[in-house]
């Protein structure tokens, strides 16, 4: 199998994910975005709302030489179980401080809510104010769909970044689409993906053809994925060199011809 390239590590934070109460759609969506941008995901980790677990996961990602983009998702809200910001502070050894941009963003939302009659006062509560306490050195990423600002930190090494994002999917997706993709995920070389579909195929019969491809094309990844609903076997071939991926596809068709339509 081809060596895993440098790319992205995703850390999803939340007891609700580990308990099976909430589906981790953020990691699924992010993995698609970074793959298409040329920074394919090399690792996904789900951790509890526990300071030590979040700190350890961030340190593992920062120490991973493959990780040029690290995303920490969730745990930025106003309640006591939202522990990601203090954990980032510990993991990066950066003290917490009140960020004026993050506070101004929260104040503007509270002001609009007060004007609409949704909250009784325009004053920030202690709960909301704690979302403006961020680890030092952050660049704030605008969240136009919620109160918790996204954050980005430079990491040691050339062009390495850590992003801290809210866990609400619509907020995370807006920040990534509007702030992260154009500024921090531009210029990557997207992985080339080809799929071959075999109807009513027996997966075990592809063992030898796939082993041949792994031997002849060590720079290309090959995987088999049975689709029980359509009764198809999908063979997915991936790599960074389009000519090599296409050559591997041709070789597989030679070894195992596609069935007629």
N, C-alpha and C positions, 0 to 999 in steps of 0.2 A: 504494500500500500504506500502511496505517496506520503512523504513527510508532511506533517501538518505545518502550514505556513504561519508566519506572524499574523496576528489579527486581534480579535476581540474576546474579552472575558466579561461575562454578564453575571452579576450577583443580584439575585432577587431576595428581598428581605420580607419576611412576614410569617407569623404563626399560622395565619389563615391559609397560606400556601402549603405548609407542611402538614396541616391538619386535614387537607382535602376539602376545605370549605370553599376555596376560591381557586379557579383555574389560572395558572400562570400564563396568561396571554401576552404579557409584556415581553417575556423572554422569547416567545415564539415570533412575535412581530419584530422585535429588535434583531433577532438572528437573520431574518429575511432582509432587513434594511442594510445591515452591515455587510452581508454577503454580496448584495447587489452593488454596494459602494466599493467593494474590493478589500474589505477588512473582515474576512470570514471568521465566524465564531469558533474559538478553539476550546472553550470551556464554559459551562453554565453551572452555577451553584445556587442552591436555595438554602437560606439560613433563617434561623428563628429571630424573633425580636429580642435578642439577647446581646448586650454590649460586647461580651467577649467573643461570641460567634461572628458578629459582623466585623469586628477588628481583625480576627484571624483570617477571615475570608478576604478582606481587602489586602492584608499583608501578603497572603499567598498570591493574589493576582498581581500585585506590584512587583513581587519577586520573580514572577514567571517571565522569562525572556521573550516568550511569544506574544505577550500581551502589550500591544501598542495602543489599544483603546480598552479602557475598563469602565463598565457601567455598573453603578450601584443604584438599585431601583426600589423605592418604597421606604416607609418609616420617617417621612418628613413632616407629618401632620402635627396638630396642636396638643395631642393627648399624651399621657404618661407612657404609653406603650410605643410611641414613636421615638426610637433611640438611635437612628442612623447618624444624625449630625454629631452628637458626642462621640460616637464610635469612629467616624471619619477623623474627628479631632485627635483621638488617641492614635489611630492607625498611621496618620501622617505626621504626628507630633506637631500639630498646629493648634494653638489655643483658640477657643471660641470667642467671638466678639460680635457685637451687633453690627450688621452690614447696613449702611444707610440706604443702598438701593433696594435691598430686600425689604427693609422696613417701609420705605416709601411705597413700594408695590402693595404691601398689605394694607397700609393706611388708605390708599386710593380705593381699594376694594371695599373696605369697611365704610368709607364715606359714601360710596354709591349704594351700598346696602342700607345705610341709615337714611339716605335720601328717598329710597324706595319704600321705607317703612318696615324693612325686614329685621332690623336690629334696633334696640332702643337708644343706643348711644353711638357716637362716632369715635369714642375712646377705645384704644386697643386693650383687649383683655390680656391677662398674663399668658393665657394659653396661646393666643394668636401671636403675641410678641415673641414667644420662644422660637417661632419659625424664622425669625430674623437673626437668631444667634447662630452664626455659621463659622466653620473653621477658617482661620485667617488665610489670606492669599487666594481667595476664590474670585473668579470672574462669574458674575451673576448672569444666568440665562433667563430671558423673559418667559414667563408662563402666563399667557393671556387667557387661560382657562381655569386658573385656580390661584390660591394664595401662596403656595410653597414654590419659591423660585428654584429653578435648576441651577446647578453649580458646576464649574469645570476647574480642574487643577492641573498644572503641568507636572509631569513625573520626571524622574531622573532618566536621562537618555534622550536620544534625538527623536523629536516628534512623537512623544508619548503623553497621553492625557487620561485623566480620570474624571468621569462625569457622575454627578449625584442628582438623581431625578425622582420626582414624586411617583408614587405607585399607581395613582389613578390613571387608567389607560388613556383616556382622552387628553389628559394633561401631558403625560409622557410623550405621546405621539405628536402633539403639537410642538413641544420643545425640540424633539429630535428633528422633525420635519423642517421647522422654521429656523432653528438656531444651530443644531449640531451638524446636520448633513451638509449645509452649504459652507460652514466655517471649518469643520474638523474632520469631515469624511470625504472631502473632495480629493481627486487625484489618485485614488486607489485603482488598481487593476482588478476588475471583476473576474471571478472564477467562471470559466466556461463550463456549462452543464449540458449534457446530451442525455436523452432517455430513449431506450428501446422497450417496446411493450410486446410481450409474448402472451397470447391467450391460452388459457388452460394448460399452462406449463408447470412442470414439476421442478421446484426450486433446486432440489439436490442434483438434478441433471446439469446444472450450470456450475457445479463445483470445479470441474476440470477446465472449462473455457475461462472462467474467472481467474483461476490460478495461472493459466497461461498469460492472461492479460497482465496480471500483477508482476509476472516474471519479465515479460517483454516491454512493459510500459511502467517502470517503477515510479515515474513522475506523474502518474495518473491514478486517481482513486476510482475504484469500482465497487458498487454495492447492489444488492438485490433486495427488492421490497415487494412482497406479495400483497396484492389488493384483493381482499376477499369479496368485496362488494361487486367488483367488475370481473372477478375471476381472471385477472391478468397478473403477470409477473413483470414488474418494472425493473429494468437494469439501468442504473444511473451511473454515468461516467463523468468525472469532474477533473479539471486541471486548469493550470494557468496559461498553457500554450494551446491555442485553438487547433493548430495543425496536429499536435500530438493527440489531443482528445479525439479529433475526427479519424485519425489513423487507428486509434484503439477501437472506435465504433466499427470501422470497416473490418478490423480483425475479428471482432466478436461476431459480426454478421457472417464472416467466412467460416468461423468455427461453429456457429449456431445460427443458420439462416432464419430470417423472420418468416412467420407464417403468412400465407397469402391473405389479402383483405377479404 
